[in-house]
Amino acid sequence: MKLESILQYLDDYLRIAEVPDYPGAHNGLQVDGAPGHEVERVAVAVDASERVIQGAVADGADLLIAHHGLFWDGSPTVVGPRYRKLRALLEGGVALYSAHLPLDAHPEVGNCAVLARALGLEPEGRFGDYKGAELGWWATVDENREALRDRVAEVVGGPVRLIAGGPERAFRVAVVTGGAGSMIRDAAAAGIDTLITGEGAHHTYYEAMERGVNALYAGHYATEVWGVRALAQHLQERFGLPWTFVDDPSGL
């Protein structure tokens, strides 16, 4: 399959041009392939780290799709780790595509939607605004907050920190993956009593305790493996492209 064809499909399917994002995201194609580049195998990953790129090359991928791309530090220079990454991609014949908030927000293959479904939640509405784009979902449950924490830990396969600022029983739960601890105030205003996300800054502990919200911090990485894998499966079903998930967990 021609790279140009899959790029057009991804841009449209993920609404790359429509979903706002942080300045360093640079969603879409970040590193091109050679003229006429063919994609026969796809690798996906949470981060375009050096080890991920090496893994994609070793796996024989022609396209790497990463949730977090190469340019988060805002620097335009190609030195040090960035030089090594670009060199590995170019020498290995691997194009790089990145989708950050467009992948978080997607209703079918998005991190938030897929994780919510994996938790057995039935999304009822959107939650988590970023410049007019709704990123996450909320659902109604009736569950002890410790039991919910344990269920989240089982699904993500790692420890979950519970900040028990809300009611002992969770009734209205929101899922926004990644670093959405900053949305605790928004959760309280929206009547959300429990927020499931990846991480939050130090002050979000007091934000949760003082605003009556349970916060479940399940890890930034662990809550964002879902979207790229779901997207890869979607591409396989639609275009017959085999894929590999290149795992490089940060533990954060």
N, C-alpha and C positions, 0 to 999 in steps of 0.2 A: 504494500500500500504506500502510495506517495506521501511523503511528510506533509506536503502542502494540503493534502486532502484531510488528513487527521487533524492538522492544526485548525483548519476551518471548522471542522466538526466540534473540536474541543472549545474553541472560542465561542461558538454559538450555544452549545449545550450548557456550558458553565457560565454563560453571560459575562464573559471576561470584561467587556467594555462597559457594562452597565453597573457592576457591583463596585462601590468605592472601596479603597484599601489604603493601608499605610504607605508612605512614600517609598520605603525600601522594598516593597513587595514585588513590583515590576512583573505583574501577572502576564502570562502568555509565554511565547517563545523567548528564551533567554540566550540560548546558544544554538545556532543554526547547524544544519547538516550541509554536506556538499551539494552542489547542484544535482537535482534528480534523486536526492536521498530517499531510499526505500526503507520503510519500517516493517520489519518482519517479527520483531520481538520487542516487548516493552518491559521496562523495569520501573517500579514505583517505590517511593520512599517518603518519609516525613521530612527529612532534611537533605539538602544537596551537600552533604559532608564529603570529605576526601575519601573516607572509607566506603561510603555509599557509591560514589562515582567509580572507585576501583572495583566494587562488587558488580556494578552495572556493566562495566567493560568486560570483566571476567565472565559474566553470564551471557555475553554476546548480544546485549540489548542494542537496539538502534535508536531508541528514544527512552529517556529518563524523565518521568513525571514526578516532581517533588512539591510537597506542600509549602516548604520554605526554600526559596531559591538562593541565589548567590550574593545578592546585593543588599543585605539587611544593614550593613554598617554604613551605608551611604557613600562610601569611598569610590571614586571613579578609577582608581589606579589598579593595575593588574600586576601585583607583586605578591611575594610570599605564598600563603595558602591559596589565594585566588588564582595566581599564575599556575600553580601545580594542578588545581582543579580544571582550569580551562585547557591546559595542555593535555591532561588525561582524556578529557572529553573529545578534543579535536583529534588526537592521535588514535583514540579508540573508536572514532566514528559514531559517537553518541550525541544526539541532539538533546537539549535540556528544555523542558517546559515546566513552568511553575504556576500553581493555582493556590492562593492563600484564602482570603475571605470568600471568594466565589465558591470554593470547595467547602468551606465551613457551612455556608448558608444554603447549599443546594438541597432541594426537597427530596431528592431521590438518593443521591450518592454522597451527600454532605456529611461531614464528621458528626455534626449535631444530630441530624436525623437518623443516621445509621447507629450511632451509639444509643440514642433513645430507644430505638427498636430492639437493640441487643439487650437492653435492660428490661424489656417487656413493657415499656411505656407506650401508650397510644397518644401521640401528639394531637393536641386539640387547638393549638394556636401558636403564633410566633412570639418570640421574646428576644431581646438583646439587640438594641438598635445601634448601628454605627453609620452615621451620616445618612440616615434614611434607609439603610439596608437592614432588614431583620435577619440576624444570624442564627438564633437558636429556636427552641421549641419549649412549650410547657404542656404538662399533662396532669390529670387528676389521679391521685392515689390515696390510699389509707393505710399507712405503714409506719411502724416504729422507726425512728430515724437511725438507730443503731443497726436494725435489720437492713434498712436501705443501704447504709454504708457497707455492710458486709456483702450485700448483693453486688454493689458497684465494684468492690474489691475483687470479687470472684470473676466478674465479667472482664475487667481490665487486666487482671492477672498481677496485681500488685497492691501495695498498701494505699489506703485512703484516709486522709486526715479529716475528721469531723470537727468543725467549729459549731458547737451546739448553742447557737444564739436564738433559735426559733423553738417552736413547739415540739414536744416529745414525739408526737405523731405528725408525719408529713402528709399534707393534703394536696398542696399545689406545688409541683416540682418543675423546675426549669433546667434544661441542659444546654449549656454553651461551652464548647470545648476550648482547650488552650488556656489562655491567661485571662479569663473573664471574672476573676475576683473583683475587678474594678466595677462590676455591674451589680454589686450587692445593694447599693442604694436604689438602683433602678428596679431590682427585684422586690424590695420592700414596697416601693411605690406602686408596683403592679399587683400586689397581693400575693407574690410568690413567697412561700414560707421556707422553701429549700432549693438551693442552687447547686447543681452539679457542674463542676468545671475542672480544669487542670490544676491551676495554681492562682495564688494571689499574693500581693505585696504584704509586708508586715502589718501595715495599718488596717488591712481588711479584716483582721481578727476582731478588732474593736468595732469596726463598721458592722460586722455581722452580729456581734453580741449586743450592740446598742440599738440596732434597728430590727431585732427580732427575726433574724434569718439564719437558718441552718446552712452552712457552707460545707460542701464535700469536695475536697481537693484530691483528685485522683491522679494527678501527674499530667503535665503539659504533653509530653510525648505519648503517654499511654492513652490519652483521650483523643489523639489525632492520628492514630494509625488506621482509623476506620474508613476515612474518605478515600484515600488513595487506593486502598485495596478494593473498595466498592467500585470506584471508577475503572480500575483495571479489569475487574470482572465484567463490567458493562461493556468495555471495549472488546473484550474477548467474545462476548455473546453477540455483539453487533457486527464485528469485523473479523472474527476468528483469530485475533492476535493473542498468542500465548504471552504470559506475563510472569514476573517474579517480584516479590516484595523483598527489598533489601533493608534489613533491620539493622539499625545503629542506635539503640536506645541511649538516651542521655541520663536516664534515672531521675529526671526532674519533671 
